[in-house]
Amino acid sequence: MRVISLHKKQRPNKMHVVSVVGARPQFVKAAVVSKALRERGIRESLVHTGQHHDAKMSEVFFDELEIPPPSHNLGVHGGGHGEMTGRMLAGIERILLDEKPDWMLVYGDTNSTLAGALAAAKLHLPIAHVEAGLRSFNRRMPEEINRVLTDHVSALLFCPTNVAVENLSNEGIRKGVHMVGDVMMDATLAGVEIARSRSQILNTLGLTEGQYAVATIHRAENTDDPGQLRTVMDFLEQRAKDRPVILPLHPRTRGALRNNGIRLAGVRIVDPVGYLDMQRLLAGCVEVFTDSGGLQKEAYFHHKPCTTLREETEWVETVDAGWNRLWKGAAYKPRREIEEYGGGQAAGCIANLLKSEGARISA
């Protein structure tokens, strides 16, 4: 393989960023950040790894959020974590050698995130990480490994919370760290009113606002262990005795239920829903049950109580503020607002810092 020094090439005046996405939460974050980049004259080449390839978990988000079609789609999905990450890394490296961008921009904590970061790091290309500094302190989670490794090779680290900044400082990462607020708040503020006017999901499912709960299950720790999966589903079945529980079912979870012969009583299973439909479901529900990091926050954005179906959470401030609790933990704390998430300016802050700090670091 021919390794090139990307940061010494002759550049046009316009900064060029390659962004890597692959999963539903990343599409949502990229929608607001990509818009902010375009508004500031930053050229972006979007790479979709294909990690979420089902049309209802991929294409619908690009359509609903008006994200420009990806410049590259690697079509990588399936297989073990190592195999998937390796295939993505190889594909992204080829793109970087061809595109010769100024920066790599990655989001969150998926295999796509780590593959993008490693590909860039090996080519000495500076990396900017959106949603840096989050820690669950559970190294058994693939997401924890992905986020830790990505942070340690990044030059710009955009943190959504003060705790995230402290986590990085405790690991010796202090340069290039910025507390910018949460881009998911930006996306929710932009999307919720559109969802109320355009989504027909409540009518389609025959739901009455304020009389149902929403659940999602997809984490490997819950789907890969048959005993744990049964325990989680038993919990949802108990909750469904109080009110309907709507479960948009992730393909991995559907396969795990089928393979383990687990049938649900009382929980209403539906196909994965698009971003606007999910925002409408959240706006109209009473409570949320999830193992998703992103949905824990979205529940707060809609001011809905959330029960996290895990032993820990990286979004500790949602627990401290009384909007979230661990399913086997203590009851909700007294509720308060979470000011550090910001009021919808995170994407603009990220784009401004990338343009100013990025130009300085890569000069």
C-alpha positions in Angstrom: 0.0 0.0 0.0 1.3 3.5 -0.8 0.9 5.8 2.1 0.8 9.5 1.3 1.1 12.6 3.5 -2.4 14.1 3.0 -1.7 17.2 5.0 1.1 18.4 2.8 -0.7 18.4 -0.5 -1.7 21.5 -2.4 -5.2 22.4 -1.4 -7.9 24.6 -2.9 -9.1 27.5 -0.8 -12.3 25.6 0.3 -11.7 23.2 3.2 -12.6 19.6 2.3 -14.0 17.2 4.9 -14.8 13.5 4.5 -17.5 12.5 6.9 -18.3 8.8 7.8 -21.7 7.6 8.8 -23.3 4.2 9.0 -26.1 4.0 11.6 -29.4 5.7 12.3 -28.1 8.1 15.0 -25.3 9.2 12.8 -27.6 10.1 9.9 -29.5 12.3 12.3 -26.4 14.1 13.6 -25.0 14.4 10.1 -28.1 16.1 8.9 -27.6 19.2 11.1 -23.8 19.3 11.0 -23.6 18.8 7.2 -26.1 21.7 6.8 -23.9 23.9 9.0 -20.8 22.9 7.0 -22.5 23.9 3.7 -23.6 27.2 5.2 -19.9 28.0 6.0 -18.5 27.0 2.6 -16.9 23.8 3.8 -16.9 21.1 1.1 -18.0 17.7 2.4 -17.8 14.2 0.9 -20.2 11.9 2.8 -19.3 8.2 3.2 -22.0 5.7 4.1 -20.4 2.5 5.3 -23.7 0.5 4.9 -23.7 -0.6 8.6 -27.4 0.1 8.7 -28.5 -1.0 5.2 -32.2 -1.7 5.6 -34.1 1.0 3.7 -36.2 1.8 6.8 -33.1 2.4 8.8 -31.0 4.1 6.2 -32.6 5.6 3.0 -35.6 7.0 4.8 -33.4 9.1 7.0 -31.6 10.7 4.0 -35.0 11.5 2.4 -36.7 12.8 5.5 -33.8 14.8 6.8 -32.9 16.2 3.4 -29.3 14.9 3.6 -27.5 15.0 0.2 -26.9 11.5 -1.2 -23.6 9.9 0.0 -20.6 10.4 -2.2 -19.6 6.9 -1.5 -21.6 3.8 -0.2 -19.4 0.9 0.9 -22.3 -1.5 1.4 -20.5 -3.2 4.4 -22.8 -4.9 6.8 -23.0 -8.3 8.6 -20.3 -10.4 10.0 -18.4 -10.0 13.3 -17.3 -6.7 14.8 -13.7 -7.3 13.7 -14.6 -8.4 10.1 -17.0 -5.5 9.7 -14.6 -2.9 11.0 -11.8 -4.2 8.9 -13.8 -4.2 5.6 -14.9 -0.6 6.4 -11.4 0.5 7.2 -10.1 -0.8 3.8 -12.9 0.9 1.9 -12.5 4.2 3.7 -8.7 4.1 3.2 -9.2 3.8 -0.6 -11.6 6.8 -0.5 -9.1 8.9 1.5 -6.3 8.2 -0.9 -8.4 9.3 -3.8 -10.2 12.3 -2.2 -7.2 13.7 -0.3 -9.4 15.7 2.2 -8.2 18.1 4.9 -10.1 16.4 7.7 -11.9 13.2 8.7 -15.2 13.8 10.6 -16.7 10.9 12.6 -19.7 10.6 14.8 -20.5 8.6 18.0 -19.3 5.1 18.8 -20.1 2.6 16.1 -17.9 0.3 14.0 -18.1 2.9 11.3 -16.7 5.5 13.7 -13.7 3.5 14.6 -13.0 2.4 11.0 -13.1 6.0 9.8 -10.8 7.1 12.6 -8.3 4.4 12.1 -8.2 4.8 8.4 -7.5 8.5 8.8 -4.9 8.0 11.6 -2.9 5.6 9.5 -2.7 8.2 6.7 -1.8 11.0 9.2 -5.1 12.8 8.4 -6.5 14.9 11.3 -9.7 13.6 12.8 -12.6 15.5 14.4 -14.9 13.5 16.6 -18.5 14.6 17.2 -19.8 13.3 20.6 -16.4 12.8 22.1 -15.7 11.9 25.7 -18.7 9.8 26.5 -17.9 6.8 28.8 -20.0 4.0 30.2 -16.8 2.4 31.7 -17.9 -1.0 30.5 -15.2 -2.3 28.2 -17.4 -5.3 27.4 -19.4 -3.0 25.1 -18.1 -2.7 21.6 -19.2 0.9 21.6 -17.0 1.7 24.6 -13.9 0.4 22.8 -14.9 2.3 19.7 -15.4 5.6 21.5 -12.2 5.4 23.6 -9.9 4.5 20.7 -11.5 7.2 18.5 -11.0 9.9 21.1 -7.3 9.0 21.5 -6.5 9.5 17.8 -8.6 12.6 17.3 -7.3 16.2 17.0 -10.6 17.9 17.5 -13.0 16.5 20.1 -16.5 18.0 20.2 -18.1 17.1 23.6 -21.8 17.3 24.3 -21.5 17.6 28.1 -19.1 18.8 30.8 -18.8 15.2 32.1 -17.4 14.2 28.7 -14.8 17.0 28.9 -13.8 15.7 32.4 -13.6 12.1 31.1 -11.1 13.2 28.4 -9.1 15.2 30.9 -8.9 12.2 33.2 -7.4 10.2 30.3 -4.9 12.9 29.5 -6.7 14.4 26.5 -6.9 18.2 26.9 -5.8 19.7 23.6 -8.4 20.3 20.9 -11.3 19.6 23.4 -14.4 21.7 23.1 -17.8 21.6 24.9 -20.3 22.4 22.2 -23.6 21.0 23.4 -25.6 18.2 21.8 -26.3 18.0 18.1 -29.2 15.7 18.8 -30.9 18.6 20.5 -30.4 20.6 17.3 -32.0 17.8 15.2 -34.9 17.4 17.6 -35.8 21.1 17.6 -35.6 21.1 13.8 -37.6 17.9 13.3 -40.3 17.7 15.9 -42.6 20.4 14.3 -42.1 18.8 10.9 -43.0 15.4 12.4 -46.2 16.8 13.9 -47.4 18.1 10.6 -46.2 15.3 8.3 -46.1 12.0 10.2 -49.2 9.8 10.2 -47.7 7.1 12.4 -50.3 7.5 15.2 -53.2 7.1 12.8 -51.5 4.2 11.0 -50.9 2.3 14.3 -54.2 3.4 15.8 -52.6 5.1 18.8 -54.0 7.8 21.0 -51.6 10.5 22.2 -50.6 10.1 25.9 -51.8 6.4 26.1 -48.8 4.3 25.0 -45.1 3.7 25.6 -42.2 3.3 23.1 -39.4 0.7 23.3 -36.3 -0.1 21.3 -33.8 -3.0 21.8 -30.7 -3.5 19.7 -27.5 -3.6 21.9 -25.4 -6.8 21.6 -25.4 -7.2 25.4 -29.2 -7.6 25.2 -29.6 -9.5 21.9 -26.6 -11.9 21.9 -27.4 -13.6 25.2 -30.6 -15.6 25.1 -31.2 -15.4 28.8 -30.6 -11.7 28.9 -32.9 -11.2 25.9 -35.7 -13.2 27.6 -35.3 -11.1 30.7 -35.5 -7.8 28.8 -38.6 -9.1 26.9 -40.2 -10.2 30.2 -39.7 -6.7 31.5 -41.4 -5.2 28.5 -44.3 -7.7 28.8 -44.9 -6.6 32.4 -44.9 -2.9 31.3 -47.4 -3.7 28.6 -49.9 -4.7 31.2 -50.2 -0.9 32.1 -50.4 0.5 28.6 -49.5 -0.5 25.0 -45.8 -0.8 24.4 -44.8 -0.1 20.8 -41.6 -1.8 19.8 -40.1 -0.8 16.4 -38.0 -3.9 15.9 -34.3 -3.8 14.9 -33.4 -6.5 12.4 -30.8 -7.9 14.8 -33.3 -8.2 17.5 -35.9 -9.8 15.3 -33.4 -12.4 14.2 -32.4 -13.1 17.9 -36.1 -13.5 18.9 -36.7 -15.9 16.1 -33.5 -17.9 16.6 -34.2 -18.3 20.3 -37.9 -19.1 19.9 -39.0 -16.1 22.0 -42.5 -14.9 21.5 -43.9 -11.7 23.0 -47.3 -11.3 24.7 -48.8 -7.8 24.9 -45.9 -5.9 23.3 -46.8 -4.5 19.8 -44.0 -5.2 17.4 -43.8 -2.9 14.3 -41.2 -2.5 11.6 -38.4 0.1 12.0 -39.7 3.6 11.6 -38.2 6.7 10.0 -36.8 9.7 12.0 -40.0 11.8 11.7 -42.2 8.9 12.7 -40.0 8.2 15.7 -40.1 11.9 16.7 -43.9 11.7 16.5 -44.1 8.6 18.6 -41.8 10.2 21.2 -43.8 13.4 21.3 -47.0 11.5 21.9 -45.9 8.7 24.3 -46.0 8.5 28.1 -42.6 6.8 28.7 -39.7 5.2 26.9 -37.8 1.9 27.4 -34.6 1.5 25.5 -31.0 0.3 25.4 -30.1 3.0 22.9 -27.9 5.9 23.9 -29.4 8.3 21.4 -33.0 7.5 22.4 -32.2 8.2 26.1 -31.4 11.7 25.1 -34.3 12.1 22.7 -36.7 11.0 25.4 -35.3 13.9 27.5 -35.6 16.3 24.6 -39.3 15.4 24.5 -39.5 15.6 28.3 -40.5 11.9 28.6 -39.3 9.6 31.4 -36.9 6.9 30.2 -35.9 3.5 31.6 -32.6 2.4 30.2 -32.4 -1.4 29.8 -28.7 -1.7 30.6 -26.5 -1.8 33.7 -25.0 1.6 33.0 -25.3 4.6 30.8 -22.9 7.0 29.1 -25.5 9.8 29.5 -25.2 10.1 33.3 -26.6 13.6 33.3 -30.0 12.3 32.2 -30.0 10.1 35.3 -28.7 12.9 37.6 -31.4 15.2 36.2 -34.2 12.8 37.0 -35.4 12.0 33.4 -33.7 8.6 33.1 -33.1 5.6 35.3 -31.4 2.2 35.0 -34.0 -0.6 34.9 -32.3 -2.4 37.9 -31.2 0.8 39.6 -32.7 3.4 41.9 -35.9 5.3 41.3 -36.0 8.6 39.4 -34.2 11.5 41.0 -36.0 14.9 41.2 -36.3 16.3 37.8 -34.5 19.4 36.4 -33.5 20.8 33.1 -30.1 19.8 31.5 -28.7 23.2 30.4 -25.4 21.9 29.0 -27.2 20.2 26.0 -27.7 23.7 24.7 -30.5 25.3 22.7 -29.8 24.1 19.2 -26.5 25.8 18.4 -24.2 22.7 18.6 -23.9 22.0 14.9 -23.0 25.6 14.1 -20.4 25.7 16.9 -18.9 22.5 15.5 -18.7 23.9 11.9 -17.2 27.2 13.2 -14.5 25.4 15.2 -13.7 23.0 12.4 -13.3 26.0 10.1 -11.1 28.0 12.5 -9.3 25.4 14.6 -9.2 22.9 11.8 -7.4 25.3 9.5 -4.9 26.1 12.2 -4.2 22.5 13.2 -3.9 21.2 9.6 -1.8 24.2 8.4 
